[in-house]
Amino acid sequence: MNDDQRTSLERARERSAHGRQQDEGILVIRTVAMPADTNPAGDIFGGWLMSQMDLAAGNLAGRVSQGRAATVAVEAVQFLRPVKVGDEVTLYATLKHVGKSSMRIHIDAWARHRFGKTAEKVTDADFVFVALDEDGQPRKIPET
């Protein structure tokens, strides 16, 4: 297939792909939930997990847009189970759509107990980003 036959989404996915591909998307962040990130009940704050998801989506958005991009929406967040102190949190990103200046990136978050062998999905969401120019105005996402 030549370059003219590939869609902008296919070209953007090629730009954004790196590392080991997972069924859940591209592994973007792996971190450990720490005591400073807990709520009074001892679970990890949902806001901490959301910030990690935004970082993962922003990482992919920067590669796709080849520059600055900003979060403009987060859609359909549902927390499936708590994240505990010491859990290893892994975030996968999947590029779902590329428009002229915007992109939709799906993030899956999984947690594995510190000494466990299997991970469980803890949340997912769609993040919408817009590519920005030096003045903070929307700009076109490059085709190649």
Summary of the structure (lengths in Angstrom):
residues: 144
radius of gyration: 16.3
end to end distance: 15.1
largest distance: 56.1
contacts: 424
relative contact order: 0.23
helix: 22%
strand: 40%
